[in-house]
Amino acid sequence: MSRIGDGKAVSAHTLFMAWGQYDWGWYQWIADDGYAARWGDGRIAAFFPLYPLLVRGFDVFVPGPSLYAALTVSALALLGAYLLLHRLAEREFGPTVARRASWCLAVFPTGFFLLSPYPSSLFLLLAVGAFAAMRSGRWWVAGALCALASGTRSAGLLLAVPFVFEYVRQRGWKLRLDALAVLLVPGGLLAYMTYTYLAEGDALAFMHAQKIWFRELHAPWFAVIESGKAVSRVPLSTGQVNVLGLGAVLFMLTLLVLSVVGPWKVRRDQFALPLLAFTQILFLICFPVMSQSNERLMSVARHVLEVFPMFLTLAVLARVELINRVYVFAGLTLQGCLLAFYLHGGWIA
């Protein structure tokens, strides 16, 4: 793991390598050597295969270490996600909201993770693409993109919820052949399960790995309450993960409420947006980390970037100029501080 500030001159190579922090090491092992070479106690199974597979493919023609290929994949996926989010926002809310949607996502305090060598931007691209396809009634395209999403992160399975909702809303209960496209949603996960079963004899390795990483299923309020307690007793200098995780969750929940109540609520035909956001937030807070670190909402500040419906709600709110200016100023200020901390090897999410 490279860091800025190790007493060496900061070259372009050093700057790029500084992005390769923490979980990137696991994806790098998968991309370079495959799962089997680093299986060990099985914790590597928590990292899904599509992103490292793409990194491995790009590494063939991107010069330099595999981190360069990973940053290329993330950058291209992010560009695609921004374009699709703009088109979705324009279709759902008009050009004014569309101009702000990608910007609201980009300036979120942890938004730099979308450029990091993590699968966040790839998952976002697939999720936005799948949702846009659902809204336009292209069910087989939506199913295929959902399958790729479930091969990127287990949260891809949650896309089945808006899929079913949108299909019934558009077609009623008169099912046609294209209703079977919903069966594609878990396709990526099933392919991964098949691989781990054939290679290691454990089709549920991705679930068993969560226990090794100390993640357990709890009631949704458990992690929020425990993180609140931790914030009150742990200094900010060592408890930044608690503050960021809890703040991100509360911010998303506030946007969720505003998307269904009040002057900014979505239309009835757009209810799939807050429905997807609700399932995503619920998924994030129901599997807290139960290690002795007390960082119950570990990584949540990064994963909320994938809850794109709430950034559309935020873009609607940002039509009020005061809200827009306060959010942009606060977001960019925090992001600059967090990015500097991250590039110096600090743990954020």
N, C-alpha and C positions, 0 to 999 in steps of 0.2 A: 504494500500500500504506500503510494507516494503522497507527500504532503508539501505544501508551500510553507516556507519558514524554517527549513531544516539547516539554515546557515549557508545555503547554496544560492547562486544566481538563479533567478526565475526565467528559464528559457521557455519557448513555446512547448517543447516536449514535457518539461516539468509541469507546466500549467495543465496540459491535457491529462497527464498521468495522475494529477491531483484529483481528478473526477472519479477515479477508480477506488472508491471507499467501500468498506464494509461488505454488504451483500454482493457487490460486484465480484468478489473473490469466488463465491459459489457459482455464479453464472459463468465466470471465466473457466473454472474447472470443467463445467459441463460442455462449454463450447470447444475447449481445447482437447479434452481427454474423454469426454462422455461420463455418464453416471457411474459406471462400473469401477472406473479407476479410483474414485473417491467415495465409494459407497459408505464404508466405515460402519457407523451405527445407524445409518439410514436417514440422518437428518437432511442430507442433500435432496431427498425426495420431496421436500417442501417447495423446491424451486421448479416450476413447470417448464416444459421443454421448448415451446415455440420461440421464445426470445433468444435463448442461446443457440438454437438451430439456425436462426437468421444471422446471428453474429458469426457463426461458423461459415455460413455461405458467403457473407460479405468479406470475411477475412481472406478469402481466396484472392480478391482483387484490390482490397484496400491495403496499401503498404503500411508497415509498422506493426506494433503489437496488436493483439486482439481487442484491446481497449479502444483503439481507433475505429475498428469495425463496429464495436458496440455503440460508440458515440454517433457514428454515421447512421446506424439503424434507428437510434432514438431520435435523431434530428429529422430524418425523413418521415418517420412515423408521426412526429409532432407536427410537421408541416401539413401532412395529410389530415391530421385530427383538427387542426385549426381551420383548414378549408372546409371540411365537412361540417364542423360546428357552425361556421358562418352560414353555410347553405341551410342548415337545419333551423338556425335562429331566424334567418330571413323568411323562410317559409312559415314558421310558426308565429313570429312576433313582428316581422317587418324589418326594413333596412336599418333603422336607427338602433334597434337592439342587436342586430347582426354585427354592426360595426363595433359594438362594445363587448360582445360575448367572448371572443378569443382574448381580448385585452384583459377582461376580468379574470380569466383563467391564468393568463401569463403573469400578472402582477400579484397573484396570491402568494403569501409569504414563503411557502415551500414550492412555488412554481418551478424553480430551477431543477427540481427532480425530474421534470419531464424531459430535460436534456441529458440527465445523468444516465449511466449505463445500467439502467433498471428497466423492467418491462412496462412501466407506467404509461408512457406515451403510446406504445404499441397496443396496450389494452384499451386505452382511450380511443384510439383510432378505430379499432374493431367495434367497440361498444357504440360509439356515435354512428358509425356506418350501419350497424345492425338496426339501431333504433330508427334511423332515417328510412331504411328499407321497409321496416314495419309500417311506418306512417304512410308510405306510398304504396303499400300492399304488395311489395315484392317479397313474398314469403320465403321462397327458396334461397334468394340472395341473403335475406335476414338470417335464415337458419344456418347457412354456410359460414357467415361472419360470426355468428354466435358460437359455432363449433370451434372456430379459430380462437375466439376469446376464451373459451373454456380450456383450451390447450395452453393459454398464456397465464391465466390465474383461475383458481377455483371459483372466484366471484363471477366468472362468466356464466355460470349456471343460473345466476339471478336474472339474466336476460330472458329467461323463460316466462317470467311474470308479466312484463309488458307485452311479450309476444302473444300470450294467451289473451290478455286483456284487449289488445288492439285487434286481434283476429275476431273475437266475439263482437267487439264494438262495430267493426266494419262489415262483417259477414253474418252476424247473428249466430244462432246455434245450428244453422244449416251447414254442416261441415262438408268441405270439398276435399279433393285429393291434396291440394296445397296445404291443408291443415297438418298433414304428416310432416311438414317441414320443421315443426317444433321438435320432432324426434332427433333432428340434427344438433340441437343445442348442446347436449352433453358429449358430442362426438369427439372433441379434442381431449376431454378428460378420459373418455373410454379408451381412446388410443393410448394415452399415457398409462392408464391402468393395465392395459394389455402388455405394454412394454415392461413395466415393473414386475408383472406376474411372470412373464417369460424369462426375464433376466435375473430376478431376485426371489421369485416365488411368493410375492406379496402384492396382490392387486390393490390393496388399500395402503400402500406405503406412504402416499401423500398425506393420509390422515394420521397414521402412526407417527410420522415425522413431526406433526404439530405437538404431540405430547413431549417429544424430546426437546422442542423449543419452548416448552412450558405453557402452551396455549390450551385452555380448557373452556368448555361451554358453560356460560353463566347467564343469569337473567340480564337483560340489557341495561338495567340501572346499576348493576354491581360495579362495573368498571368506571362508570361516571362518578359514582359516590366515592369509590376508593381513590380515584385520581384527584378528586376534590380534597380529600383528606391529605393526600400526599403533597399537594400544592401548598397546603397550610403549614406543613411541618418540615418540608425539605427546602433548603435554600435554592434560589433560582440558579445559582452557579453550578449546581449539581442536579437540579431537578427540571431542566429545560424541557425534557421529553414529556413530563407530566403537564407542564403549562401548555406546550404546543398541541399535544394530543387532546387535552380537555378543551382548549380554546377552539380547536378545529371542529370538534364534535358539536359544541354549543353553537358555533357559528352556522354550521350546516343545519342543525335543528331549527334555529331561528329562521333561516331561509325556507326550510320545509314548511313551517307554519305559515309564513307569508305567502307561500305559493298556493295555499288552499283557503286562506282566510284574508279578507280585507281587499283593498283596491287593486292589489297586484296579483290576485289569485288567477290561476290559469282557467281557461274555458273548460267546460265539461268534456269536450272532445279531446282535450290535452291532458286528461288526468293520468295518462300513462307516465308522464314526466315525474310528478311527485310520487307516484306509486313506485317507480324504479328507484328514485332517490331514497325513499323510506326503506326499501329492502336492502339497499347498499349500506346505508348508515347502520341499520339493525345488524347486518352481518359483521360490520367492523367492530361494533361494541359488544357483541355477544361472545367473542373469543379473546378475552383479555390474556395477557401474559402473567403467569402466576409465579414468577421467579422471585428471589429475594430483593430484587432491585426496586420493587414497587412501581415499575413503569408499566402499569396495566394497559395503557393505550399506546404501547410501542408501535411505531410505524403508521399509526392512524393519520398523523399530520401529513404523511406522504400519500396515503391511499385515498384521502378525501378528494384529491385531484381527479380521481376517476368518477366522482359523483357529478357528472356534467350537467344533469338537469338543474342543479342548484346554481350553477354558474349562469345558466340562462335566466333564472329568477333574479340573480344578482344584476345581470345586464338590464333587465327590466327596471329594477330599482335605480340603476345608475342613470336612467333618463332624468332623474332629479340631479341637477348639477352639483349641489352640495354633497350629496351622497357619493357621487362619482369622484369628486376631488378628494374627499376624506379617505375613501377606500384606496384610491391610487397612491396618495401620499403615504398612508400607513403601510400599504402592501409593499411598495417599493423600498421603503425604509427598512422594514423588517426583513425583506428578502435579501437586501444587500448585506445586512448584518449576519444573517443565517448562512448565506453563501460563503462569506469570508470565513466563518467559523467552520463550515463543512470542508472547504478546501484546505484548511489547516489541520484537518483530521478530527474535527469535533463531531460527536454523535448527536444527530438530530432526529432522524426517523428511519 
